[in-house]
Amino acid sequence: MSLDKVVAVTGASSGIGEAIARELADTGCQVMLAARREERLKSLVEELGDGVAYHLTDVTNAKQVQEMAQATIDRFGKIDVLVNNAGIMPVSPLIDLKIDDWNKAIDINIRGVLHGIAAVLPHMSDRSSGHIINIGSIASLHAIPNFAVYCGTKFAVRAISESLRKETLGKVRVTIIYPGAIESELISSSNDEQTSNQLESNFNAISPTAISQAVRYAIEQPSEVAVNEIVVRPSNQEI
């Protein structure tokens, strides 16, 4: 099924974001890649073709996210879908008091999502049409030892998504996707050696294309159908 949508994807330079960009570009979507690594973004645009553009974006900077949204509208005429994907997972026991890591997770995982919503919601509301897809986590659903702050940020994304859904009924579709163990750079964002080793040894990660296919499924539903929540995890992952 070919899609004719304009989609902006944050955290698009690698992992889940890159997989989403590839999936949607392959279906005929026009895609704006938003991330901080310009060389990687340039390479993806060259590979994926004329229907794909990029904008250097730090999601913790509200002005940069607004500029990305405007650049998308200037280039493609509108924004049909925003995928709030950018995130980090600097997990560690709370007793380690890694407060800088906590603040980074809050800035990217919560404020970044809110900045994305703020950048597109007026445009979508004016058109009475749009779709915001937030990438949550299994950690949005379960409290996990050593993941307290990460879980807190992803619980927040879940609450924000559900509130947004209720506030925009009939105008903007809202989806939150909860990935389990996915192959990505997310694990490397932890600088706690013990927890990182635990993650790498216990996670039976699956391809990020599992998430990109879920995103595509949510987008391609008829406009009167909203897919609000999707859990995607390895078939043998317990949590």
C-alpha positions as a printed NumPy array, in Angstrom:
array([[  0.   ,   0.   ,   0.   ],
       [  1.44 ,   3.356,  -1.036],
       [  1.129,   6.228,   1.448],
       [  0.936,   9.884,   0.436],
       [  1.923,  11.523,   3.712],
       [  4.413,  14.128,   4.886],
       [  6.159,  12.78 ,   7.967],
       [  8.717,  14.343,  10.311],
       [ 10.808,  11.895,  12.343],
       [ 12.992,  12.904,  15.286],
       [ 16.038,  10.863,  16.235],
       [ 16.17 ,   9.831,  12.593],
       [ 19.914,   9.339,  12.145],
       [ 20.079,   5.76 ,  13.475],
       [ 18.23 ,   2.85 ,  15.047],
       [ 14.452,   3.006,  15.237],
       [ 14.279,   6.495,  13.719],
       [ 16.336,   5.497,  10.706],
       [ 14.246,   2.35 ,  10.227],
       [ 11.048,   4.44 ,  10.344],
       [ 12.448,   6.871,   7.777],
       [ 13.391,   4.03 ,   5.441],
       [ 10.038,   2.281,   5.839],
       [  8.02 ,   5.405,   5.126],
       [ 10.209,   6.608,   2.263],
       [  9.759,   3.185,   0.661],
       [  5.979,   3.602,   0.823],
       [  6.047,   6.956,  -0.986],
       [  5.951,   9.29 ,   2.003],
       [  7.862,  12.562,   1.988],
       [ 10.058,  12.478,   5.063],
       [ 11.862,  15.132,   7.084],
       [ 14.739,  13.646,   9.074],
       [ 15.434,  15.464,  12.338],
       [ 18.531,  14.699,  14.398],
       [ 21.893,  16.136,  15.481],
       [ 24.388,  14.144,  13.368],
       [ 24.578,  15.974,  10.065],
       [ 26.902,  13.618,   8.209],
       [ 24.624,  10.696,   8.941],
       [ 21.562,  12.697,   7.889],
       [ 23.224,  13.773,   4.632],
       [ 24.095,  10.174,   3.852],
       [ 20.521,   9.019,   4.426],
       [ 19.074,  11.775,   2.244],
       [ 21.46 ,  10.873,  -0.577],
       [ 20.461,   7.232,  -0.254],
       [ 16.699,   7.679,   0.115],
       [ 16.159,  10.261,  -2.626],
       [ 14.369,  13.496,  -3.456],
       [ 11.359,  12.859,  -1.242],
       [ 13.546,  12.988,   1.859],
       [ 15.127,  16.048,   3.484],
       [ 16.831,  16.736,   6.766],
       [ 17.015,  19.476,   9.379],
       [ 19.597,  19.577,  12.152],
       [ 17.528,  19.373,  15.315],
       [ 18.237,  19.063,  19.019],
       [ 14.857,  18.149,  20.493],
       [ 15.777,  19.739,  23.833],
       [ 15.768,  23.104,  22.036],
       [ 12.166,  24.182,  21.414],
       [ 13.223,  26.788,  18.839],
       [ 15.103,  24.215,  16.767],
       [ 12.096,  21.882,  16.783],
       [  9.822,  24.735,  15.68 ],
       [ 12.276,  25.543,  12.889],
       [ 12.283,  21.897,  11.824],
       [  8.487,  21.877,  11.614],
       [  8.469,  25.091,   9.581],
       [ 11.183,  23.713,   7.285],
       [  9.004,  20.661,   6.695],
       [  6.012,  22.824,   5.781],
       [  8.181,  25.036,   3.547],
       [  9.605,  22.015,   1.724],
       [  6.569,  19.72 ,   1.498],
       [  3.595,  22.024,   2.118],
       [  2.284,  20.429,   5.312],
       [  2.948,  17.961,   8.114],
       [  0.626,  14.968,   8.236],
       [  2.523,  12.931,  10.812],
       [  5.081,  13.617,  13.513],
       [  7.021,  10.682,  14.963],
       [  8.528,  11.666,  18.319],
       [ 11.267,   9.064,  18.427],
       [ 14.369,  10.762,  19.882],
       [ 15.294,   9.319,  23.262],
       [ 18.087,   8.134,  25.534],
       [ 18.323,   5.445,  28.212],
       [ 21.066,   6.307,  30.729],
       [ 19.987,   3.75 ,  33.327],
       [ 21.623,   3.155,  36.716],
       [ 20.612,   2.5  ,  40.338],
       [ 19.151,   5.601,  41.98 ],
       [ 21.721,   5.301,  44.789],
       [ 24.437,   6.174,  42.264],
       [ 22.945,   9.699,  42.115],
       [ 23.726,  10.287,  38.442],
       [ 21.743,  13.501,  38.459],
       [ 23.217,  14.819,  35.203],
       [ 22.037,  11.648,  33.474],
       [ 18.595,  12.03 ,  35.039],
       [ 18.308,  15.569,  33.722],
       [ 19.421,  14.568,  30.22 ],
       [ 16.781,  11.832,  30.139],
       [ 14.092,  14.273,  31.278],
       [ 15.194,  16.885,  28.729],
       [ 15.225,  14.516,  25.76 ],
       [ 12.563,  11.952,  26.625],
       [  9.926,  14.309,  28.051],
       [ 10.702,  17.859,  26.961],
       [ 11.698,  16.626,  23.513],
       [  8.284,  15.02 ,  23.052],
       [  6.514,  18.148,  24.286],
       [  8.583,  20.34 ,  21.976],
       [  7.572,  18.138,  19.06 ],
       [  3.908,  18.348,  19.967],
       [  4.135,  22.134,  20.382],
       [  5.751,  22.474,  16.959],
       [  3.028,  20.633,  15.015],
       [ -0.188,  20.775,  17.034],
       [ -1.362,  24.255,  15.945],
       [ -0.768,  23.318,  12.279],
       [ -2.65 ,  20.041,  12.651],
       [ -5.469,  21.621,  14.661],
       [ -5.958,  24.335,  12.04 ],
       [ -6.267,  21.632,   9.378],
       [ -8.374,  19.343,  11.631],
       [ -6.057,  16.602,  10.442],
       [ -2.855,  15.038,  11.644],
       [ -1.222,  12.175,  13.463],
       [  1.268,  12.286,  16.335],
       [  3.13 ,   9.067,  17.072],
       [  5.159,   8.92 ,  20.271],
       [  7.71 ,   6.182,  20.82 ],
       [  7.357,   5.023,  24.397],
       [  8.806,   1.825,  25.81 ],
       [  7.952,  -1.314,  27.711],
       [  9.278,   0.901,  30.517],
       [  6.126,   3.017,  30.03 ],
       [  4.165,   0.077,  31.419],
       [  6.398,  -1.484,  34.087],
       [  8.653,  -0.114,  36.812],
       [ 12.029,  -1.83 ,  36.468],
       [ 14.881,  -1.794,  39.026],
       [ 17.796,   0.437,  37.9  ],
       [ 15.51 ,   2.012,  35.275],
       [ 13.639,   4.363,  37.631],
       [ 14.296,   7.639,  35.809],
       [ 13.982,   6.101,  32.346],
       [ 10.695,   4.477,  33.39 ],
       [  9.552,   7.804,  34.822],
       [ 10.206,   9.579,  31.538],
       [  8.435,   6.903,  29.532],
       [  5.486,   6.781,  31.949],
       [  5.254,  10.529,  31.301],
       [  5.18 ,   9.984,  27.532],
       [  2.321,   7.548,  28.023],
       [  0.351,  10.074,  30.116],
       [  1.048,  12.908,  27.669],
       [ -0.085,  10.743,  24.751],
       [ -3.356,   9.745,  26.385],
       [ -4.137,  13.308,  27.445],
       [ -3.348,  14.547,  23.945],
       [ -5.629,  11.897,  22.462],
       [ -8.545,  13.067,  24.606],
       [ -7.877,  16.753,  23.895],
       [ -7.79 ,  16.294,  20.12 ],
       [-10.594,  13.788,  19.51 ],
       [-11.763,  13.899,  15.927],
       [ -8.92 ,  16.159,  14.808],
       [ -5.545,  14.561,  15.492],
       [ -4.88 ,  10.859,  15.787],
       [ -2.478,   9.891,  18.583],
       [ -0.498,   6.667,  18.785],
       [  2.036,   5.495,  21.341],
       [  4.224,   2.51 ,  20.545],
       [  5.908,   0.526,  23.32 ],
       [  9.068,  -1.195,  22.049],
       [ 10.637,  -3.992,  24.015],
       [ 14.235,  -5.01 ,  23.368],
       [ 15.196,  -3.504,  19.995],
       [ 18.602,  -3.385,  18.306],
       [ 19.686,   0.253,  18.574],
       [ 22.191,   2.633,  20.125],
       [ 19.893,   3.14 ,  23.118],
       [ 21.772,   0.7  ,  25.333],
       [ 25.024,   2.567,  24.731],
       [ 23.523,   5.731,  26.257],
       [ 24.009,   4.181,  29.709],
       [ 27.366,   4.973,  31.306],
       [ 26.759,   2.569,  34.193],
       [ 28.928,  -0.438,  33.368],
       [ 27.076,  -2.974,  35.519],
       [ 23.664,  -2.05 ,  34.166],
       [ 24.952,  -1.898,  30.571],
       [ 26.379,  -5.393,  30.895],
       [ 23.051,  -6.559,  32.326],
       [ 21.207,  -5.081,  29.362],
       [ 23.502,  -6.548,  26.745],
       [ 23.438, -10.031,  28.272],
       [ 19.694, -10.218,  28.997],
       [ 18.15 ,  -8.518,  25.99 ],
       [ 17.29 , -10.709,  23.022],
       [ 16.888,  -7.71 ,  20.775],
       [ 14.886,  -7.731,  17.561],
       [ 15.303,  -5.537,  14.483],
       [ 14.108,  -1.909,  14.579],
       [ 12.074,  -2.725,  11.472],
       [  9.567,  -4.303,  13.866],
       [  8.855,  -0.781,  15.121],
       [  8.929,   0.867,  11.704],
       [  6.31 ,  -1.621,  10.491],
       [  4.141,  -0.789,  13.507],
       [  4.434,   2.916,  12.673],
       [  3.458,   2.231,   9.09 ],
       [  0.47 ,   0.151,  10.219],
       [ -0.811,   2.972,  12.434],
       [ -0.413,   5.57 ,   9.687],
       [ -2.044,   3.574,   6.904],
       [ -5.362,   3.067,   8.726],
       [ -8.372,   5.023,   7.392],
       [ -8.711,   8.517,   8.843],
       [-11.643,   7.47 ,  11.03 ],
       [ -9.565,   4.706,  12.654],
       [ -7.093,   5.485,  15.43 ],
       [ -4.569,   2.885,  16.562],
       [ -3.751,   4.304,  19.974],
       [ -1.359,   1.789,  21.537],
       [  0.93 ,  -0.924,  20.171],
       [  3.289,  -3.146,  22.182],
       [  6.133,  -4.705,  20.173],
       [  8.608,  -6.983,  21.942],
       [ 10.63 , -10.122,  21.235],
       [  8.409, -13.193,  21.489],
       [ 10.517, -14.515,  24.379],
       [ 10.787, -11.245,  26.36 ],
       [  8.973, -11.545,  29.675],
       [  8.812,  -7.889,  30.766]])
